[in-house]
């Protein structure tokens, strides 16, 4: 980004926005930088999730990948495996997560600029959560993220 002339320190924090913010906070805490600007862009094309590079972005896919890649990387399976491990390790059940998910939606609705306040202002109930369709068991519709097209910038100091 040639427009940023005063950059003294850069670091790459791949994957999700949470990782980017954590790496930035750690950089400030360790004294690697005083002020940190975090930039994260994300893209999901209509009808195809996690598509944007490599074979997943191709118009044709052959071999075993033809069953998954036309719809993008199947990140929901990774989420489901992590969730299953959490449930097993802490002796929990899927339905025990309802209060957490409901409270997260409630908190999301408190931010007027947020997605849920602007596009899905309805609260969810325990029945909504418990009876939502499975995406990759044990993760249902409310346990997964939503495809987005956005960018974000955060300043930490």
C-alpha positions as CSV (number, residue, x, y, z in Angstrom):
1,X,0.0,0.0,0.0
2,X,2.2,2.8,-1.3
3,X,-0.2,5.4,0.2
4,X,1.0,4.5,3.7
5,X,4.4,6.3,3.8
6,X,5.2,6.1,7.5
7,X,5.0,2.3,8.0
8,X,7.8,1.1,10.3
9,X,6.5,-2.4,11.0
10,X,4.3,-4.9,9.2
11,X,3.2,-8.4,10.0
12,X,1.0,-10.9,8.2
13,X,-1.9,-12.5,10.2
14,X,-3.7,-14.9,7.9
15,X,-7.2,-16.4,8.2
16,X,-10.0,-14.7,10.2
17,X,-10.5,-11.2,11.5
18,X,-10.1,-12.4,15.1
19,X,-6.6,-13.6,14.3
20,X,-5.7,-10.3,12.8
21,X,-6.9,-8.3,15.8
22,X,-5.1,-10.7,18.2
23,X,-1.8,-10.4,16.3
24,X,-2.2,-6.6,16.3
25,X,-2.9,-6.5,20.0
26,X,0.1,-8.7,20.7
27,X,2.3,-6.5,18.5
28,X,1.3,-3.4,20.5
29,X,1.7,-5.3,23.9
30,X,5.2,-6.5,23.0
31,X,6.3,-3.0,22.0
32,X,6.8,-3.9,18.3
33,X,4.7,-0.9,17.4
34,X,2.9,1.9,19.2
35,X,-0.1,2.2,16.9
36,X,-1.3,-0.6,14.7
37,X,-3.7,-0.4,11.7
38,X,-5.3,-3.7,10.9
39,X,-6.7,-4.2,7.4
40,X,-8.8,-7.2,6.5
41,X,-10.7,-7.8,3.3
42,X,-12.9,-10.8,2.7
43,X,-14.8,-11.9,-0.3
44,X,-17.5,-14.5,-1.0
45,X,-19.1,-14.5,-4.4
46,X,-22.8,-15.0,-4.6
47,X,-23.8,-18.6,-4.4
48,X,-20.2,-19.8,-3.7
49,X,-18.7,-19.7,-0.2
50,X,-14.9,-19.3,0.3
51,X,-14.3,-19.1,-3.5
52,X,-11.6,-16.8,-4.8
53,X,-8.4,-18.7,-5.6
54,X,-7.0,-21.9,-6.9
55,X,-9.1,-24.8,-8.1
56,X,-12.1,-23.7,-6.1
57,X,-12.4,-20.6,-8.3
58,X,-12.4,-22.5,-11.6
59,X,-15.4,-22.9,-13.7
60,X,-14.9,-26.7,-13.9
61,X,-13.6,-29.0,-11.2
62,X,-12.9,-32.7,-11.8
63,X,-12.0,-35.7,-9.7
64,X,-13.0,-36.2,-6.1
65,X,-13.1,-32.4,-5.6
66,X,-16.1,-32.0,-7.9
67,X,-18.3,-32.9,-4.9
68,X,-17.2,-30.1,-2.7
69,X,-15.2,-27.4,-4.4
70,X,-17.8,-26.0,-6.8
71,X,-19.4,-24.5,-3.7
72,X,-16.2,-23.3,-2.2
73,X,-14.0,-24.5,0.6
74,X,-16.0,-26.5,3.1
75,X,-15.0,-24.6,6.2
76,X,-18.1,-25.8,8.0
77,X,-16.6,-29.2,8.4
78,X,-13.6,-27.7,10.2
79,X,-16.0,-25.8,12.5
80,X,-18.0,-29.0,13.2
81,X,-14.9,-31.0,14.1
82,X,-13.6,-28.3,16.5
83,X,-17.1,-28.0,18.0
84,X,-17.4,-31.8,18.4
85,X,-14.0,-31.8,20.2
86,X,-15.1,-29.0,22.5
87,X,-18.3,-30.8,23.4
88,X,-16.4,-34.1,24.1
89,X,-13.6,-32.5,26.1
90,X,-15.9,-30.5,28.4
91,X,-18.7,-33.0,28.6
92,X,-21.2,-30.7,26.9
93,X,-24.1,-31.1,24.5
94,X,-25.0,-29.1,21.5
95,X,-28.2,-27.8,23.2
96,X,-26.2,-26.4,26.1
97,X,-24.7,-23.8,23.8
98,X,-28.2,-22.2,23.2
99,X,-27.8,-19.5,26.0
100,X,-24.4,-18.5,24.6
101,X,-25.6,-18.2,21.0
102,X,-28.8,-16.3,22.1
103,X,-26.7,-13.9,24.2
104,X,-24.3,-13.3,21.3
105,X,-27.2,-12.4,19.0
106,X,-28.6,-10.1,21.7
107,X,-25.2,-8.4,22.1
108,X,-24.8,-8.1,18.3
109,X,-28.2,-6.3,18.1
110,X,-26.9,-3.7,20.5
111,X,-24.5,-2.3,17.9
112,X,-26.6,-0.2,15.5
113,X,-23.9,-0.3,12.8
114,X,-23.7,-4.1,13.0
115,X,-25.0,-6.6,10.5
116,X,-27.7,-8.1,12.7
117,X,-29.1,-4.7,13.8
118,X,-29.3,-3.6,10.2
119,X,-30.3,-6.8,8.3
120,X,-31.6,-9.4,10.8
121,X,-32.9,-7.5,13.8
122,X,-34.9,-10.4,15.2
123,X,-33.8,-12.2,18.3
124,X,-33.6,-16.0,18.3
125,X,-35.1,-18.2,20.9
126,X,-34.0,-21.4,22.5
127,X,-36.4,-23.3,20.2
128,X,-34.9,-21.6,17.1
129,X,-31.4,-22.7,18.1
130,X,-32.2,-26.2,19.2
131,X,-34.4,-26.9,16.1
132,X,-32.2,-25.2,13.5
133,X,-31.1,-27.3,10.5
134,X,-27.8,-29.0,10.7
135,X,-25.0,-27.7,8.5
136,X,-22.4,-30.2,9.5
137,X,-23.4,-32.0,12.7
138,X,-23.0,-31.0,15.5
139,X,-22.9,-27.5,14.1
140,X,-26.3,-26.1,13.0
141,X,-27.2,-22.9,11.1
142,X,-26.6,-20.7,14.2
143,X,-23.2,-22.3,15.0
144,X,-21.6,-21.2,11.7
145,X,-20.5,-17.9,10.3
146,X,-22.3,-16.3,7.3
147,X,-20.8,-15.6,3.9
148,X,-19.8,-12.0,3.7
149,X,-18.3,-9.5,1.3
150,X,-16.6,-6.8,3.4
151,X,-13.5,-5.0,4.5
152,X,-12.5,-3.7,7.9
153,X,-9.9,-1.5,9.5
154,X,-9.1,-1.3,13.2
155,X,-6.6,0.9,15.0
156,X,-5.0,-0.3,18.2
157,X,-2.7,1.8,20.4
